[in-house]
Amino acid sequence: MDRYQRHIVLSEIGQKGQDKLSHSKVLVVGAGGLGCPVLQYLAAAGVGTIGIIDFDSVEKSNLQRQILFGTSSIEKNKAIEAKRRLVDLNDTITIIAYPERLTYQNAIQLFNQYDIIVDGTDNFETRYLINDACVITNRPLVFAAIYKFQGQVAVFNYNNGPTYRCAFPNKPIGNTVPNCSEVGVLGVLPGIIGTMQANEVLKIILEIGTVLSGKLLCYDALTYQTTVLNIKKSEHDIQKVLLAKENFNQQELNEYCRVEIREVSIKDILKKGNIQFIDVRETNEHPKIKELMVTEIPLSIFEQHIDKISTNKEKALFCHSGIRTKTAISILNKHHIHDCYSIKEGATEIVSYIKELQKEESNE
């Protein structure tokens, strides 16, 4: 009661709101300039479980703006050092440090353990990774970016709102956008922007105020000018989400699942007997293939349903374009399940071919 008394006396929060905070789980990706103020204020506010993932070590140049660290932290892992400082700030909550890099291999499993994801990173590759993982796991993403004297804040994927890809559909080419180490940054700027991120997290948890969903707040520290831009959900958002999943699984396949994949056309596989056809698309994807006996195992839960795979049949897997199929076969190989084929054609082409085949047979 003493620790959170200033929250509890607020009529908009009260004990009920503070209980919401204590039962919430927030993952902060990056414990740098933005991550430090986010972590500090979320811990002080009493968010019950806070995860910190960062593989980097503290450098002397970080101390100008990364206020959780001191001279004694230099050359130590940021996630671990941030946890040490935050435990001293609030020893009544759970703080978990992940001293590792966020990758296509660990993001989905990690994000599924938290309610809200905060992006405190400084590179576009990781930002798209975080966005795609949030889309796949259906987690709101509290985003921010800083550049010299300017900052941006937004909330993506909130209540089916726009995603990061709706605002920034294409990655910058190469190193065309310099980072803080190249152009510098005003020391207090990440503190201002990171605090805004923490504010959005608290509003989401407490269900108060207006969340920055569908909006991009732009702040200039030199003029105090604040501009709010509207972000529309893309007309092709479903396709973008599917593309995000495809890209995500392709990256995972490229980096971690290097196995030989045997491809086969639907024409040739239909000539074989004793085949188990497996659809690895999500359950809401169309068209459905009613002309074949198909086992539906979405890739998102594929590994949890290995028991549905036949051990005495050859397996022919398909999806929308073949990328998820290859990832699924890699998973099967990992479990020592072989005799698998990836059908070259996607579901739409498979349906068209079967119908054409049936039409020819009926004419005969």
FENNORJO-V604912 format. One record per backbone hydrogen bond with DSSP energy under -0.5 kcal/mol. CO is the residue of the C=O (numbers start at 1). NH is the residue of the N-H. Records with the same first field share a line. If there is no record, write none. Layout:
# FENNORJO-V604912
CO = NH ; NH
This chain:
# FENNORJO-V604912
2 = 5
4 = 7 ; 8
5 = 9
7 = 10 ; 14
10 = 13 ; 14
13 = 17
14 = 18
15 = 19
16 = 20
17 = 21
18 = 22
19 = 23
21 = 24 ; 48
24 = 49
25 = 115 ; 116
26 = 28 ; 51
27 = 29 ; 118
28 = 30 ; 53
29 = 120
32 = 36
33 = 37
34 = 38
35 = 39
36 = 40
37 = 41
38 = 42
39 = 43
40 = 44
41 = 45
42 = 46 ; 47
43 = 46
48 = 94
49 = 26
50 = 96
51 = 28
52 = 54 ; 98
53 = 30
54 = 79
56 = 78
58 = 75
59 = 62 ; 63
60 = 63
61 = 64
62 = 65 ; 66
65 = 67
66 = 69
70 = 73
71 = 74
73 = 76
76 = 58
77 = 81
78 = 82
79 = 83
80 = 84
81 = 85
82 = 86
83 = 87
84 = 88
85 = 89
86 = 90
90 = 93
93 = 95
94 = 50
96 = 52
97 = 99
98 = 54 ; 100
103 = 107
106 = 110
107 = 111
108 = 112
110 = 113
111 = 114
115 = 140
116 = 27
117 = 142
118 = 29 ; 120
123 = 127
124 = 128
125 = 129
126 = 130
127 = 131
128 = 132
129 = 133
130 = 134
131 = 135
132 = 136
133 = 137
134 = 138 ; 139
140 = 117 ; 142
141 = 143 ; 156
142 = 119
143 = 154
145 = 152
147 = 149 ; 150
148 = 186
149 = 221
150 = 147
151 = 219
152 = 145
153 = 217
154 = 143
155 = 214
156 = 141
157 = 159
158 = 161
162 = 157
163 = 166 ; 167
164 = 168
173 = 176
176 = 178
179 = 182 ; 183
180 = 184
184 = 148
186 = 189 ; 190
188 = 192
189 = 193
190 = 194
191 = 195
192 = 196
193 = 197
194 = 198
195 = 199
196 = 200
197 = 201
198 = 202
199 = 203
200 = 204
201 = 205
202 = 206
203 = 207 ; 208
209 = 211
211 = 213
212 = 155 ; 215
214 = 231
215 = 217
216 = 218 ; 229
217 = 153
218 = 227
219 = 151 ; 221
220 = 224
225 = 220
227 = 218 ; 229
229 = 216
230 = 232
234 = 237
236 = 240
237 = 241
238 = 242
239 = 243
240 = 244
241 = 245
242 = 246
243 = 247
244 = 248
245 = 249
246 = 250
247 = 251
248 = 252
249 = 253
250 = 254
251 = 255
252 = 256 ; 257
253 = 257
257 = 259
260 = 262
261 = 263
262 = 342
264 = 344
265 = 269
266 = 270
268 = 271 ; 272
269 = 272
274 = 314
275 = 277
276 = 316
277 = 295
278 = 280 ; 318
279 = 297
280 = 299
282 = 285
288 = 290
292 = 294
293 = 277
294 = 296
295 = 279 ; 297
298 = 301
299 = 302
301 = 304
302 = 305
303 = 306
305 = 308
306 = 309
314 = 276
315 = 317 ; 341
316 = 278
317 = 343
318 = 280
319 = 347
322 = 326
323 = 327
324 = 328
325 = 329
326 = 330
327 = 331
328 = 332
329 = 333
330 = 334
331 = 335
332 = 337
333 = 336
336 = 338
339 = 315
341 = 317 ; 343
342 = 264
346 = 350
347 = 351
348 = 352
349 = 353
350 = 354
351 = 355
352 = 356
353 = 357
354 = 358
355 = 359
356 = 360
357 = 361
358 = 362
359 = 363
360 = 364
